[in-house]
Amino acid sequence: MQIITTRELKEHLEELQGQEVCLQGWIRNHRRQKNIGFIDFYDGTCFKNPQVVYDNTLADYDTVSALHIGAAVTVVGKVVPSYKDPTTPELQASAITLEGDCPEDYPLQPKRHSVEFLREIAYLRPRTRLFQAVFRVRSVASMAIHTYFQDRGYVYVHTPLITSNDAEGAGNTFTVTTLPQGVKADPAEDFFGKPTSLAVTGQLEAETFALAFSKVYTFGPTFRAENSNTKTHAAEFWMIEPEIAFCDIHQLMDIEEEFLKYIVSTVLEKCPDELAFLDKFTGGGLIDKLTSLKDARCARITHDEAITILREVKDRFQFEPKYGEDTAKEHEKYLTEEYFHSPVFVYNWPKDIKAFYMYQNDDGKTVSAVDLLVPGAGELMGGSQREDRYDLLTKRMDELGISKEQMYWYVNLRRFGDCTHSGFGMGFERLLIYLTGVDNIRDVIPYARTPMNCEF
């Protein structure tokens, strides 16, 4: 008999009714009565899992009724209608074979565990319904990102994880060295002959490929040694960073909006059961939020216009909105949820609070940078038109003390056939927090790397 998955069973449920099938997976819960038993069965391929029913007509009924939660089993049985939900498969078992036993001290007993407890057993938490939903969404969103770019002719670039430059001059990097700890030595004696670190971004290297392939993207891990234990910070996280030649900031906003709506639409289409569970788990409103974003038109305002709007609101904010300064979370919340009731692009940011590579506007005060703010999350994407004028780029680097010699290859791009080009970055885990409603980065990444925590 051919073994099928629970996904195949659900997809072909109508035609399989009354037929005998074979499944392999694990016991999530096991309820026993005097002459009958019920097994909540799963194999990880489908979120809506079948219930397996057996009775005392089984030859090894006593052995089956003693099976533990967490055990791996092979089940042979007839597909029958479920009296609870006609869309959920049910099997009347004719044989249940133990493949791998599980002791009674198995941590995932049938009760609701806290996410804090589950972080302590991260190697087991993918077996829970919460994390099966979260990581299925993560998988679908990952594929949607690649599909969006590949279908539009972008080249996927694997940028280096070890680098000798700090793209934004922000520090907070992990040093990469083969030199003994506690020994002062000349960096020239190290493996690469110079100081190196784990990359905080792949953007600069992606720019070199954009000026050869026109449209490229990176999607991979990045690292930041920021000693922060907030819900949104991790030392290792994934970034999506496209770079597009012959593209200005306004064209970039078009791409960002289309990209985000594509990802959200794909997850809504392909993960209905997972999102229904997450909607309930997070208190409701998740599906409505995602649907609203998919259908909304993103507003577009300059930073100055945003500050003007915020300053007209009296005695509302803890932090005063100021021209020339960054906005706070409460400002982003007001703009997206109360003023525009939609996602908002804020562009043309003050030059002094943005990175050296951003295009300097004619006013001498702002750069062509843009942040996308979304209801319920605040900033989700950040991007800019890149500075393509050699003299202005090198002058800005001098002002900020960034070595032109060390970054010679980046500077030379401006000499060798440069053009208007732009790009943005989006933290993948930040997107997943938005897509799932699960509000801690530790719970949307398989194994979180945070201060004083590097298990597994």
C-alpha positions in Angstrom: 0.0 0.0 0.0 1.3 3.4 -0.9 2.1 5.8 1.9 0.6 9.2 1.5 0.9 12.4 3.5 -1.7 14.2 5.5 -1.5 17.1 2.9 -2.3 14.7 0.1 -5.1 13.2 2.2 -6.7 16.6 2.8 -6.3 17.7 -0.9 -7.9 14.5 -2.2 -10.3 13.9 0.7 -13.5 13.6 -1.3 -12.1 10.9 -3.7 -10.4 9.0 -0.9 -13.5 8.6 1.2 -14.1 5.0 2.0 -10.6 3.9 0.8 -7.8 2.5 2.9 -4.7 4.6 3.2 -1.4 4.5 5.0 0.1 7.5 7.0 3.3 7.9 8.9 3.8 10.6 11.6 3.5 11.3 15.3 1.0 11.3 18.1 0.1 14.8 19.3 -2.5 13.7 21.7 -4.0 10.3 22.7 -7.4 10.0 24.4 -8.5 6.6 25.6 -11.9 5.3 26.6 -13.0 1.8 27.6 -13.3 0.2 24.2 -12.2 3.0 21.9 -9.3 5.5 21.4 -8.7 8.7 19.6 -5.3 9.9 18.3 -4.5 13.4 17.2 -2.1 12.5 14.4 0.3 14.8 12.4 3.2 14.4 10.0 4.0 18.1 9.5 2.9 18.4 5.9 -0.6 19.9 6.7 -1.9 22.1 9.5 -5.4 20.5 9.5 -4.5 17.0 10.7 -6.6 13.9 10.8 -8.0 12.2 13.8 -7.3 8.5 14.0 -10.0 6.4 15.7 -9.4 2.8 16.8 -11.5 0.3 18.8 -11.1 -3.0 20.6 -11.4 -5.0 17.4 -7.7 -4.3 16.8 -5.7 -7.4 17.4 -3.2 -5.5 19.4 -5.7 -3.1 21.0 -4.0 -3.1 24.5 -0.6 -2.3 22.9 -2.0 0.6 20.8 -4.0 2.0 23.7 -0.7 2.3 25.7 1.1 4.3 23.0 2.6 7.5 24.4 2.2 11.1 23.2 5.1 12.0 20.9 5.6 8.5 19.6 6.2 7.9 15.9 3.7 5.5 14.3 2.5 4.1 11.0 -1.3 4.0 10.6 -3.4 2.0 8.1 -7.1 2.8 8.0 -10.2 3.7 6.1 -11.0 7.3 5.4 -14.4 8.1 6.9 -16.5 11.3 7.3 -15.7 13.4 10.4 -18.7 14.3 12.5 -17.0 17.5 13.7 -15.7 19.0 10.5 -16.2 17.6 7.0 -13.0 19.3 5.8 -10.9 17.5 8.3 -9.9 13.9 7.5 -10.6 11.0 9.9 -9.3 7.5 9.8 -10.9 4.4 11.2 -7.7 2.4 11.9 -7.2 -1.2 11.0 -3.5 -1.3 12.1 -1.2 1.0 14.1 2.5 0.2 14.3 4.9 1.8 16.6 8.0 3.2 14.8 9.7 5.1 17.6 8.6 5.2 21.2 8.5 8.3 23.4 8.7 8.2 27.2 6.2 9.6 29.6 8.5 12.5 30.6 8.2 13.9 27.0 7.9 17.7 27.6 5.1 18.4 25.1 2.1 17.0 27.0 -1.4 18.1 25.9 -1.7 21.5 27.5 -1.0 25.1 26.4 2.7 25.8 27.0 4.0 29.3 27.3 6.3 30.6 24.5 8.9 31.2 27.2 8.9 27.6 28.1 9.0 26.5 24.5 12.1 28.7 23.9 13.9 26.5 26.4 13.2 23.4 24.3 13.6 25.0 20.9 14.6 21.6 19.4 11.1 20.3 20.2 8.9 23.4 19.7 8.5 22.8 15.9 6.2 19.9 16.9 3.6 22.3 18.5 0.7 23.8 16.6 1.9 27.3 17.2 5.3 26.8 15.7 4.1 24.6 12.9 1.9 27.5 11.9 4.7 30.1 12.3 7.3 28.1 10.4 4.9 27.1 7.6 4.3 30.8 7.1 8.0 31.5 7.2 8.5 28.8 4.5 5.7 30.1 2.3 6.9 33.8 2.7 10.5 32.7 1.8 9.4 31.1 -1.4 7.1 34.1 -2.3 10.1 36.4 -2.0 12.1 34.4 -4.4 9.1 33.9 -6.8 8.4 37.7 -6.8 12.0 38.6 -7.8 12.7 35.6 -10.1 9.4 36.2 -12.1 10.5 39.8 -12.7 14.0 39.0 -13.9 16.1 39.7 -10.8 19.3 37.8 -10.3 19.8 36.2 -6.9 23.2 37.2 -5.5 24.9 35.5 -2.6 26.8 38.3 -0.9 29.7 37.5 1.5 29.0 36.8 5.2 32.6 37.8 6.1 33.5 41.4 5.2 36.2 44.0 5.8 33.8 46.9 5.7 31.0 48.2 7.9 28.4 49.4 5.5 26.8 52.1 7.6 29.7 52.9 9.9 27.6 51.8 12.9 30.0 49.4 14.5 28.3 46.6 16.5 29.9 43.8 14.4 31.2 40.4 15.3 35.0 40.1 14.7 36.2 37.2 12.6 39.7 36.2 13.6 42.0 33.2 13.9 44.3 34.9 16.3 44.5 33.6 19.9 42.2 35.3 22.4 43.8 37.8 24.7 46.9 38.2 22.5 47.7 41.6 20.9 48.8 41.0 17.3 49.2 42.8 14.1 46.0 42.3 12.0 48.3 41.7 9.0 49.1 38.4 10.7 45.5 37.3 10.8 43.9 34.9 8.3 42.7 37.6 5.9 45.6 40.0 6.6 43.2 42.7 7.8 40.4 43.2 10.3 37.2 41.4 9.3 33.8 40.9 10.7 30.5 39.2 10.0 28.4 41.2 7.6 25.6 43.5 8.8 24.2 43.8 5.2 24.8 42.6 1.7 23.8 45.9 0.2 27.1 47.4 -1.0 28.2 44.2 -2.7 24.7 43.8 -4.3 25.2 47.3 -5.8 28.2 46.0 -7.7 26.0 43.3 -9.3 23.1 45.7 -10.0 25.4 47.7 -12.1 26.0 44.6 -14.2 22.7 42.8 -14.2 20.3 45.8 -13.7 18.1 44.0 -11.1 19.4 41.8 -8.3 18.5 40.8 -4.8 20.1 39.2 -1.7 18.2 37.1 0.8 20.4 35.7 3.6 21.7 35.9 7.1 23.2 39.1 8.6 24.8 39.7 12.0 24.8 42.6 14.5 26.5 42.5 17.9 24.0 44.8 19.5 23.6 44.0 23.2 19.8 44.4 23.3 17.2 42.1 24.7 14.1 43.7 23.1 11.4 41.7 21.3 12.7 42.9 17.9 16.5 42.4 18.2 18.6 39.3 17.5 22.3 38.9 16.7 21.6 36.8 13.7 18.7 37.6 11.4 17.8 37.4 7.7 17.6 40.4 5.3 16.0 40.9 1.9 17.9 43.5 -0.1 17.1 44.2 -3.8 19.2 46.7 -5.8 17.8 48.1 -9.1 19.7 50.1 -11.7 18.0 53.0 -13.6 15.6 53.4 -10.7 14.9 56.5 -8.7 13.2 56.8 -5.3 9.7 57.1 -6.7 10.1 54.0 -8.8 11.5 52.3 -5.7 8.4 53.0 -3.7 6.3 51.4 -6.5 8.4 48.3 -6.2 8.3 48.2 -2.4 4.5 48.5 -2.4 4.0 45.8 -5.1 6.5 43.5 -3.4 4.9 43.7 0.1 1.4 43.2 -1.3 2.6 40.1 -3.2 4.0 38.5 -0.1 1.0 39.2 2.0 -1.4 38.0 -0.8 0.6 34.7 -1.2 0.5 34.0 2.5 -3.2 34.7 2.7 -3.8 32.3 -0.2 -1.5 29.5 0.8 -1.7 29.5 4.6 -5.4 29.9 5.4 -5.5 27.3 8.2 -2.3 28.5 9.8 -3.5 32.1 9.7 -6.8 31.2 11.2 -5.0 29.5 14.1 -2.6 32.5 14.5 -5.5 34.9 14.3 -7.2 33.1 17.3 -3.9 32.7 19.2 -3.0 36.4 19.0 -6.5 37.6 20.0 -8.1 38.3 16.6 -7.6 40.9 13.9 -4.6 39.4 12.1 -6.4 38.3 9.0 -8.3 41.6 8.8 -5.0 43.5 9.1 -3.3 41.5 6.3 -6.3 41.8 4.1 -6.5 45.5 4.6 -2.9 46.0 3.7 -3.3 43.9 0.6 -6.1 46.1 -0.6 -4.8 49.5 0.6 -3.2 52.2 -1.3 0.0 53.4 0.4 0.2 57.1 1.2 3.4 59.0 0.3 4.6 62.0 2.2 8.0 63.7 2.8 9.6 63.8 6.2 8.8 67.5 6.6 5.2 66.8 5.7 5.0 64.0 8.3 6.4 66.3 11.0 4.0 69.1 10.1 1.1 66.6 10.5 2.4 65.4 13.8 3.0 68.8 15.2 -0.6 69.8 14.6 -1.6 67.2 17.2 -1.4 68.9 20.5 -0.6 67.3 23.9 -0.6 63.8 22.4 2.9 62.5 22.1 5.5 61.6 24.8 8.3 62.6 22.3 7.9 65.9 20.5 8.0 65.6 16.7 10.9 67.7 15.4 12.0 68.8 11.9 15.5 67.3 11.2 15.1 64.4 13.7 13.9 60.8 13.6 10.3 59.8 14.3 9.2 57.7 17.3 7.0 54.6 17.3 4.1 56.6 18.6 4.5 59.0 15.6 4.5 56.0 13.2 1.4 54.6 14.9 -0.5 57.8 14.6 0.3 58.3 10.9 -0.6 54.8 9.8 -3.5 53.9 12.1 -5.2 57.3 12.7 -4.3 59.8 10.1 -4.0 57.8 6.9 -5.5 54.5 8.0 -3.1 52.8 5.6 0.6 52.1 5.0 2.7 55.3 4.6 5.9 56.0 2.7 7.9 58.7 4.4 10.7 60.0 2.1 13.3 62.7 1.8 14.8 62.3 5.3 17.2 64.6 7.1 20.7 64.0 5.7 22.4 64.0 9.1 20.5 61.0 10.4 21.0 58.8 7.4 23.8 56.7 5.8 26.6 58.1 3.7 25.6 56.3 0.5 22.1 57.9 0.1 21.5 60.4 -2.7 21.8 64.0 -1.5 18.9 66.2 -2.5 19.4 69.7 -4.0 18.2 71.4 -0.7 21.5 70.3 0.9 19.6 69.1 4.0 17.8 65.9 3.0 18.6 62.7 1.2 16.4 60.5 -1.0 15.7 57.9 1.6 12.4 56.3 2.3 10.8 54.3 5.1 7.6 52.3 4.7 5.4 52.4 7.8 2.6 49.9 8.2 -0.3 49.8 10.6 0.4 47.6 13.7 4.2 47.4 13.1 5.7 50.8 12.2 8.7 50.7 10.0 8.9 47.6 7.9 11.2 48.6 5.0 14.0 51.2 4.6 15.6 52.2 1.3 17.0 55.0 -0.7 18.2 56.2 -4.0 22.0 55.7 -3.9 24.4 58.5 -4.4 25.8 58.1 -7.9 27.9 61.3 -8.1 31.6 60.7 -7.3 32.3 64.1 -5.8 29.4 64.2 -3.5 29.9 60.6 -2.3 33.5 61.1 -1.5 32.8 64.4 0.2 30.2 62.8 2.4 32.6 59.9 3.2 35.2 62.5 4.3 32.7 64.3 6.5 31.9 61.0 8.3 35.5 59.7 8.4 34.8 56.7 6.2 38.0 55.5 4.4 37.8 56.0 0.6 40.9 53.8 0.3 39.3 50.9 2.1 36.1 51.4 0.1 37.9 52.1 -3.2 35.8 49.5 -5.0 32.6 51.1 -4.0 33.8 54.6 -4.9 35.0 53.3 -8.2 31.5 52.3 -9.2 30.8 56.0 -9.5 33.6 56.3 -12.0 32.9 53.3 -14.1 29.5 53.7 -15.8 27.3 54.5 -12.9 23.6 55.4 -13.2 20.7 56.3 -11.1 20.1 53.3 -8.9 18.1 52.4 -5.7 17.5 49.7 -3.2 15.8 48.8 0.0 16.2 46.4 2.9 13.6 44.5 4.9 14.3 42.3 7.9 12.7 39.0 7.2 11.9 38.3 10.9 10.3 41.7 11.2 8.1 40.8 8.3 7.2 37.5 9.9 6.2 39.2 13.2 3.8 41.3 11.1 2.5 38.2 9.1 2.0 36.0 12.1 1.1 38.4 14.9 3.7 36.7 17.1 5.4 39.7 18.6 8.9 38.3 19.6 11.7 37.8 17.1 12.8 34.7 19.2 9.6 33.0 18.1 9.7 33.5 14.3 13.3 32.2 13.8 14.2 28.6 14.4 17.1 29.1 16.8 17.4 32.6 18.2 20.9 34.1 18.7 20.5 36.8 21.4 22.8 38.2 24.2 24.0 35.3 26.4 22.0 32.8 24.4 23.4 30.5 21.7 21.9 27.1 22.3 22.1 24.2 19.7 
